[in-house]
Amino acid sequence: MPWDKPVDVQLYGIGKYRIVPDTATAARCLLNDWPENEEAHGKEYEEALQACLADLEGLPNTARESFIKAAKAAGLTIRPSQWH
């Protein structure tokens, strides 16, 4: 499901951002591109995965907000939105 505003997350190193415009992209990032350290795979990560799954199944969810919380918990930088 597309999001109202994409999330710009620094996922691949300093200055290397990924624009995440929807739940399917967020789920792929969480499963394939997420940092491997233990802190990055905590409660927030699990909640983000569950929220993405709920959204993909058409259920009420907080996929975007949960993705942002997981990114912050993992120590990833979220660039201020340029997508007003």
Biotite code that builds the C-alpha atoms (Angstrom):
import biotite.structure as struc

atoms = struc.array([
    struc.Atom([0.000, 0.000, 0.000], chain_id="A", res_id=1, res_name="MET", atom_name="CA", element="C"),
    struc.Atom([1.445, 3.437, -0.939], chain_id="A", res_id=2, res_name="PRO", atom_name="CA", element="C"),
    struc.Atom([2.185, 5.884, 1.858], chain_id="A", res_id=3, res_name="TRP", atom_name="CA", element="C"),
    struc.Atom([1.111, 9.537, 1.939], chain_id="A", res_id=4, res_name="ASP", atom_name="CA", element="C"),
    struc.Atom([4.761, 10.572, 2.304], chain_id="A", res_id=5, res_name="LYS", atom_name="CA", element="C"),
    struc.Atom([7.773, 8.394, 1.441], chain_id="A", res_id=6, res_name="PRO", atom_name="CA", element="C"),
    struc.Atom([10.416, 7.776, 4.094], chain_id="A", res_id=7, res_name="VAL", atom_name="CA", element="C"),
    struc.Atom([14.002, 8.645, 3.175], chain_id="A", res_id=8, res_name="ASP", atom_name="CA", element="C"),
    struc.Atom([16.227, 6.346, 5.262], chain_id="A", res_id=9, res_name="VAL", atom_name="CA", element="C"),
    struc.Atom([20.015, 6.153, 5.301], chain_id="A", res_id=10, res_name="GLN", atom_name="CA", element="C"),
    struc.Atom([20.252, 2.411, 4.796], chain_id="A", res_id=11, res_name="LEU", atom_name="CA", element="C"),
    struc.Atom([23.440, 1.706, 2.841], chain_id="A", res_id=12, res_name="TYR", atom_name="CA", element="C"),
    struc.Atom([26.030, 3.854, 4.607], chain_id="A", res_id=13, res_name="GLY", atom_name="CA", element="C"),
    struc.Atom([26.779, 7.501, 5.151], chain_id="A", res_id=14, res_name="ILE", atom_name="CA", element="C"),
    struc.Atom([24.927, 9.658, 2.645], chain_id="A", res_id=15, res_name="GLY", atom_name="CA", element="C"),
    struc.Atom([23.337, 6.650, 0.913], chain_id="A", res_id=16, res_name="LYS", atom_name="CA", element="C"),
    struc.Atom([19.591, 6.951, 1.309], chain_id="A", res_id=17, res_name="TYR", atom_name="CA", element="C"),
    struc.Atom([16.763, 4.722, 0.165], chain_id="A", res_id=18, res_name="ARG", atom_name="CA", element="C"),
    struc.Atom([13.383, 6.235, -0.606], chain_id="A", res_id=19, res_name="ILE", atom_name="CA", element="C"),
    struc.Atom([10.694, 3.968, 0.842], chain_id="A", res_id=20, res_name="VAL", atom_name="CA", element="C"),
    struc.Atom([7.353, 4.942, -0.747], chain_id="A", res_id=21, res_name="PRO", atom_name="CA", element="C"),
    struc.Atom([5.187, 2.013, 0.310], chain_id="A", res_id=22, res_name="ASP", atom_name="CA", element="C"),
    struc.Atom([4.725, -0.990, 2.549], chain_id="A", res_id=23, res_name="THR", atom_name="CA", element="C"),
    struc.Atom([6.081, -3.555, 0.075], chain_id="A", res_id=24, res_name="ALA", atom_name="CA", element="C"),
    struc.Atom([9.372, -1.631, -0.205], chain_id="A", res_id=25, res_name="THR", atom_name="CA", element="C"),
    struc.Atom([9.536, -1.262, 3.576], chain_id="A", res_id=26, res_name="ALA", atom_name="CA", element="C"),
    struc.Atom([9.073, -5.012, 4.026], chain_id="A", res_id=27, res_name="ALA", atom_name="CA", element="C"),
    struc.Atom([11.850, -5.737, 1.505], chain_id="A", res_id=28, res_name="ARG", atom_name="CA", element="C"),
    struc.Atom([14.162, -3.321, 3.317], chain_id="A", res_id=29, res_name="CYS", atom_name="CA", element="C"),
    struc.Atom([13.424, -4.935, 6.674], chain_id="A", res_id=30, res_name="LEU", atom_name="CA", element="C"),
    struc.Atom([13.975, -8.450, 5.344], chain_id="A", res_id=31, res_name="LEU", atom_name="CA", element="C"),
    struc.Atom([16.883, -7.906, 2.944], chain_id="A", res_id=32, res_name="ASN", atom_name="CA", element="C"),
    struc.Atom([18.752, -4.685, 3.708], chain_id="A", res_id=33, res_name="ASP", atom_name="CA", element="C"),
    struc.Atom([18.423, -4.131, 7.450], chain_id="A", res_id=34, res_name="TRP", atom_name="CA", element="C"),
    struc.Atom([21.579, -3.870, 9.577], chain_id="A", res_id=35, res_name="PRO", atom_name="CA", element="C"),
    struc.Atom([22.657, -7.184, 11.064], chain_id="A", res_id=36, res_name="GLU", atom_name="CA", element="C"),
    struc.Atom([23.470, -5.938, 14.579], chain_id="A", res_id=37, res_name="ASN", atom_name="CA", element="C"),
    struc.Atom([21.388, -7.140, 17.509], chain_id="A", res_id=38, res_name="GLU", atom_name="CA", element="C"),
    struc.Atom([19.997, -3.680, 18.357], chain_id="A", res_id=39, res_name="GLU", atom_name="CA", element="C"),
    struc.Atom([18.519, -3.415, 14.857], chain_id="A", res_id=40, res_name="ALA", atom_name="CA", element="C"),
    struc.Atom([16.422, -6.568, 15.308], chain_id="A", res_id=41, res_name="HIS", atom_name="CA", element="C"),
    struc.Atom([14.588, -5.777, 18.511], chain_id="A", res_id=42, res_name="GLY", atom_name="CA", element="C"),
    struc.Atom([10.976, -5.143, 19.426], chain_id="A", res_id=43, res_name="LYS", atom_name="CA", element="C"),
    struc.Atom([10.575, -2.224, 17.006], chain_id="A", res_id=44, res_name="GLU", atom_name="CA", element="C"),
    struc.Atom([11.846, -4.350, 14.112], chain_id="A", res_id=45, res_name="TYR", atom_name="CA", element="C"),
    struc.Atom([9.369, -7.121, 14.893], chain_id="A", res_id=46, res_name="GLU", atom_name="CA", element="C"),
    struc.Atom([6.517, -4.607, 15.227], chain_id="A", res_id=47, res_name="GLU", atom_name="CA", element="C"),
    struc.Atom([7.426, -3.074, 11.857], chain_id="A", res_id=48, res_name="ALA", atom_name="CA", element="C"),
    struc.Atom([7.393, -6.490, 10.179], chain_id="A", res_id=49, res_name="LEU", atom_name="CA", element="C"),
    struc.Atom([3.983, -7.275, 11.704], chain_id="A", res_id=50, res_name="GLN", atom_name="CA", element="C"),
    struc.Atom([2.579, -3.887, 10.660], chain_id="A", res_id=51, res_name="ALA", atom_name="CA", element="C"),
    struc.Atom([3.838, -4.364, 7.097], chain_id="A", res_id=52, res_name="CYS", atom_name="CA", element="C"),
    struc.Atom([2.278, -7.825, 6.939], chain_id="A", res_id=53, res_name="LEU", atom_name="CA", element="C"),
    struc.Atom([-1.030, -6.437, 8.227], chain_id="A", res_id=54, res_name="ALA", atom_name="CA", element="C"),
    struc.Atom([-0.974, -3.713, 5.575], chain_id="A", res_id=55, res_name="ASP", atom_name="CA", element="C"),
    struc.Atom([-0.182, -6.187, 2.807], chain_id="A", res_id=56, res_name="LEU", atom_name="CA", element="C"),
    struc.Atom([-3.150, -8.268, 3.993], chain_id="A", res_id=57, res_name="GLU", atom_name="CA", element="C"),
    struc.Atom([-5.417, -5.210, 3.950], chain_id="A", res_id=58, res_name="GLY", atom_name="CA", element="C"),
    struc.Atom([-5.776, -4.990, 7.730], chain_id="A", res_id=59, res_name="LEU", atom_name="CA", element="C"),
    struc.Atom([-5.588, -1.792, 9.817], chain_id="A", res_id=60, res_name="PRO", atom_name="CA", element="C"),
    struc.Atom([-1.964, -1.037, 10.573], chain_id="A", res_id=61, res_name="ASN", atom_name="CA", element="C"),
    struc.Atom([0.744, 1.482, 11.368], chain_id="A", res_id=62, res_name="THR", atom_name="CA", element="C"),
    struc.Atom([3.289, 0.309, 8.786], chain_id="A", res_id=63, res_name="ALA", atom_name="CA", element="C"),
    struc.Atom([4.865, 3.694, 8.028], chain_id="A", res_id=64, res_name="ARG", atom_name="CA", element="C"),
    struc.Atom([5.098, 4.791, 11.649], chain_id="A", res_id=65, res_name="GLU", atom_name="CA", element="C"),
    struc.Atom([6.396, 1.382, 12.738], chain_id="A", res_id=66, res_name="SER", atom_name="CA", element="C"),
    struc.Atom([9.025, 1.412, 9.983], chain_id="A", res_id=67, res_name="PHE", atom_name="CA", element="C"),
    struc.Atom([10.257, 4.817, 11.155], chain_id="A", res_id=68, res_name="ILE", atom_name="CA", element="C"),
    struc.Atom([10.418, 3.636, 14.787], chain_id="A", res_id=69, res_name="LYS", atom_name="CA", element="C"),
    struc.Atom([12.390, 0.542, 13.746], chain_id="A", res_id=70, res_name="ALA", atom_name="CA", element="C"),
    struc.Atom([14.818, 2.646, 11.692], chain_id="A", res_id=71, res_name="ALA", atom_name="CA", element="C"),
    struc.Atom([15.433, 4.996, 14.610], chain_id="A", res_id=72, res_name="LYS", atom_name="CA", element="C"),
    struc.Atom([15.889, 2.066, 17.007], chain_id="A", res_id=73, res_name="ALA", atom_name="CA", element="C"),
    struc.Atom([18.451, 0.605, 14.580], chain_id="A", res_id=74, res_name="ALA", atom_name="CA", element="C"),
    struc.Atom([20.353, 3.905, 14.588], chain_id="A", res_id=75, res_name="GLY", atom_name="CA", element="C"),
    struc.Atom([19.471, 4.728, 10.982], chain_id="A", res_id=76, res_name="LEU", atom_name="CA", element="C"),
    struc.Atom([19.043, 8.346, 9.940], chain_id="A", res_id=77, res_name="THR", atom_name="CA", element="C"),
    struc.Atom([15.715, 9.512, 8.540], chain_id="A", res_id=78, res_name="ILE", atom_name="CA", element="C"),
    struc.Atom([16.155, 12.481, 6.231], chain_id="A", res_id=79, res_name="ARG", atom_name="CA", element="C"),
    struc.Atom([13.543, 15.231, 6.681], chain_id="A", res_id=80, res_name="PRO", atom_name="CA", element="C"),
    struc.Atom([10.791, 14.770, 4.151], chain_id="A", res_id=81, res_name="SER", atom_name="CA", element="C"),
    struc.Atom([11.129, 16.584, 0.876], chain_id="A", res_id=82, res_name="GLN", atom_name="CA", element="C"),
    struc.Atom([7.744, 15.209, -0.184], chain_id="A", res_id=83, res_name="TRP", atom_name="CA", element="C"),
    struc.Atom([5.467, 17.788, 1.486], chain_id="A", res_id=84, res_name="HIS", atom_name="CA", element="C"),
])
